[in-house]
């Protein structure tokens, strides 16, 4: 019998169609690529701004962190059409690659690739952001690194929120900084923003628990990795979330926003009706234009 969940009109059918559209675009080649470390995954793709850049000559910088449950099969190429879309909107774009989970079976024996590497995934994001100002000067001469907005989708949304909160990490964290990141803001797209909520909902097959090593390590490492425990950041933050998202449900974004409010910080939450997980990074979708506008509001 056919799977009833995949029948037309169901949430699963909508999600499948949106995913197909988002992944249907050919990869957009960057203008340049450079490394921020020795590992093959420690690279950044740069896209020069095209079209109107807004007031002044220098373009704001948008740093993109891709999603994919921190798992190896999903690299930055799937988000390159989104990066190209932002460049076409006049932004200078830096799309960051990072080490993801090694091939093989996850800690839960599910057969899914492992989600992330501890501590490598976090090492890479921290190193990339630290190296970025100088690399932007070298590779994006029309950009103004003083006007940088950090964005990320899904697992990349988590990494964006985490990178903006490194000054709040525990004192023994190797990624701790002595001051907030010099960002205009963060726009997190359907982010895995609250690990407790994500774990309860089994988001992406328990990816957050896998990322931290599973078992007792999940609780032990959460203070070093969970953005919902690293508040208030003091950095302007907006979450963009589809109400119809079945991969990272709206409740995860709301849990983060609630945690921020309890910490005395207001986080913007833009909820999009009849939008699932993938339209946020799909240049063919109206939701993608909404994302670009949210970024522009912080960048300019």
Residue pairs with C-beta under 8 A, 6 or more apart in sequence:
3 12
4 10
5 11
5 12
5 13
6 12
6 13
6 16
7 13
11 244
11 246
11 276
12 246
14 244
14 276
15 244
15 246
15 247
15 276
15 277
15 278
18 276
18 277
18 278
18 279
18 282
18 285
19 277
19 278
21 278
21 279
21 282
21 284
21 285
22 78
22 278
22 279
22 281
22 282
22 285
23 78
23 278
25 81
25 282
25 283
25 284
26 81
27 77
27 78
27 80
27 81
28 47
28 80
28 81
28 83
28 84
29 80
30 45
30 46
30 47
30 80
30 83
30 95
31 46
31 47
31 48
31 139
32 45
32 46
32 139
33 43
33 44
33 45
33 46
34 43
34 44
34 46
34 135
34 138
34 139
35 42
35 43
35 44
36 42
36 43
36 44
36 124
36 127
36 128
36 131
36 132
36 135
37 124
37 127
39 99
39 124
41 75
41 97
41 98
41 99
41 100
41 124
42 97
42 98
42 99
42 124
42 127
42 128
43 97
44 94
44 95
44 96
44 97
44 128
44 132
44 135
45 76
45 80
45 83
45 93
45 94
45 95
45 97
46 92
46 93
46 94
46 95
46 135
46 136
46 139
46 140
47 83
47 84
47 86
47 87
47 92
47 93
47 94
47 95
48 87
48 92
48 140
48 142
49 59
49 87
49 90
49 91
49 92
49 93
49 140
49 142
49 143
50 87
50 88
50 90
51 88
51 89
51 90
52 90
53 59
53 90
53 91
53 142
54 60
54 90
54 296
54 300
55 300
56 144
57 142
58 142
58 143
58 144
58 147
59 90
59 91
59 92
59 140
59 142
59 143
59 144
60 91
60 92
60 143
60 144
60 147
60 148
60 149
60 184
60 296
60 299
60 300
61 91
61 92
61 93
61 94
61 132
61 136
61 140
61 143
61 144
61 145
61 147
61 148
61 149
62 86
62 91
62 92
62 93
62 94
62 148
62 149
62 150
62 151
62 295
62 299
63 93
63 94
63 96
63 129
63 132
63 148
63 149
63 150
63 151
63 160
64 76
64 79
64 82
64 83
64 86
64 93
64 94
64 95
64 96
64 151
64 152
64 156
65 96
65 98
65 125
65 150
65 151
65 152
65 153
65 156
65 157
65 159
65 160
65 163
66 74
66 75
66 76
66 78
66 79
66 95
66 96
66 97
66 152
66 153
66 156
67 74
67 79
67 152
67 153
67 154
67 155
67 156
67 157
67 190
68 74
68 75
68 78
68 100
68 154
68 155
68 156
69 115
69 154
69 155
69 204
69 205
69 207
70 100
70 101
70 115
70 116
70 121
70 155
70 207
70 210
70 211
71 100
71 101
71 112
71 113
71 114
71 115
71 116
71 207
72 100
72 101
72 102
72 103
72 113
72 114
73 113
74 100
75 97
75 100
76 95
76 96
76 97
79 95
79 153
79 156
79 281
80 95
81 281
81 282
81 283
82 153
82 281
82 282
82 283
82 288
83 93
83 95
84 93
84 283
85 283
85 288
85 292
86 93
86 292
86 295
87 93
89 292
89 296
91 295
91 299
92 136
92 140
92 142
92 143
94 132
94 135
94 136
94 140
96 124
96 125
96 128
96 129
98 121
98 124
98 125
98 128
98 159
99 117
99 120
99 121
99 123
99 124
100 115
100 116
100 117
100 121
101 113
101 114
101 115
101 116
101 117
101 210
101 211
102 113
102 114
102 117
103 113
103 114
104 113
104 114
105 111
105 112
105 113
105 114
106 112
106 113
106 114
106 115
106 205
106 206
106 210
107 114
107 209
107 210
107 213
107 214
107 215
108 205
108 206
108 209
108 210
108 214
110 205
110 206
112 205
114 210
115 155
115 204
115 205
115 206
115 207
115 208
115 210
115 211
116 155
116 207
116 210
116 211
118 211
118 212
118 213
118 217
118 221
119 174
121 159
121 211
122 162
122 175
122 224
122 225
123 174
123 175
125 159
125 162
125 163
126 163
126 166
126 174
126 175
129 150
129 163
129 181
132 145
132 148
133 145
133 182
136 143
136 145
137 145
146 182
147 184
147 299
147 300
148 182
148 183
148 184
149 183
149 184
149 185
149 186
149 187
149 295
149 298
149 299
150 160
150 163
150 164
150 181
150 183
150 185
150 186
150 187
151 157
151 160
151 186
151 187
151 188
151 189
151 291
151 295
152 158
152 159
152 160
152 161
152 188
152 189
152 191
153 189
153 190
153 191
153 280
153 281
154 189
154 190
154 191
154 192
154 204
154 247
154 248
154 277
155 192
155 204
155 207
156 189
156 191
157 188
157 189
157 190
157 191
157 192
157 193
157 239
158 188
158 191
158 192
158 193
158 208
158 227
160 186
160 187
160 188
160 191
161 186
161 188
161 191
161 193
161 227
161 230
161 237
161 256
162 225
162 227
162 230
163 181
164 180
164 181
164 183
164 186
164 233
164 235
164 237
165 227
165 230
165 231
165 233
166 173
166 175
166 176
166 177
166 181
167 176
167 177
167 178
167 179
167 180
167 181
167 233
168 230
168 231
168 233
169 175
169 176
169 223
169 224
169 230
170 176
170 223
170 224
173 224
175 224
180 233
180 234
180 235
181 235
183 235
184 236
184 298
184 299
185 235
185 236
185 237
185 238
185 298
185 299
186 233
186 235
186 236
186 237
186 238
187 237
187 238
187 239
187 240
187 291
187 294
187 295
187 298
188 237
188 238
188 239
188 240
189 239
189 240
189 241
189 280
189 281
189 291
190 240
190 241
190 242
190 245
190 247
190 248
190 253
190 277
190 280
191 227
191 239
191 248
191 252
191 253
191 256
192 198
192 203
192 204
192 207
192 208
192 248
192 252
193 227
193 228
193 239
193 252
193 253
193 255
193 256
194 226
194 227
194 228
194 252
194 255
194 256
194 259
195 208
195 209
195 212
195 218
195 222
195 225
195 226
195 228
196 222
196 226
196 228
196 255
197 228
197 251
197 252
197 255
197 256
198 204
198 207
198 208
198 248
198 252
199 206
199 208
199 209
199 218
201 249
201 251
201 252
203 247
203 248
203 249
203 252
204 247
204 248
208 218
209 218
211 225
212 218
212 220
212 221
212 222
212 225
213 221
222 229
223 229
227 256
228 255
228 256
228 259
229 259
231 259
231 260
231 263
231 265
232 260
232 263
232 264
232 265
233 265
234 265
236 268
236 298
237 260
237 265
237 267
237 268
238 267
238 268
238 269
238 270
238 294
238 298
239 253
239 256
239 257
239 267
239 268
239 269
239 270
240 270
240 272
240 280
240 287
240 290
240 291
240 294
241 250
241 253
241 269
241 270
241 271
241 272
242 250
242 271
242 272
242 274
242 275
242 276
242 277
242 279
242 280
242 287
243 250
243 271
243 272
243 273
243 274
243 275
244 273
244 274
244 275
244 276
245 275
245 276
245 277
246 276
246 277
247 276
247 277
248 277
250 271
253 269
254 269
256 267
257 267
257 269
260 266
260 267
261 267
270 290
270 294
272 279
272 280
272 287
272 290
275 285
275 287
278 285
279 285
279 286
279 287
279 288
280 287
280 288
280 291
281 288
281 291
282 288
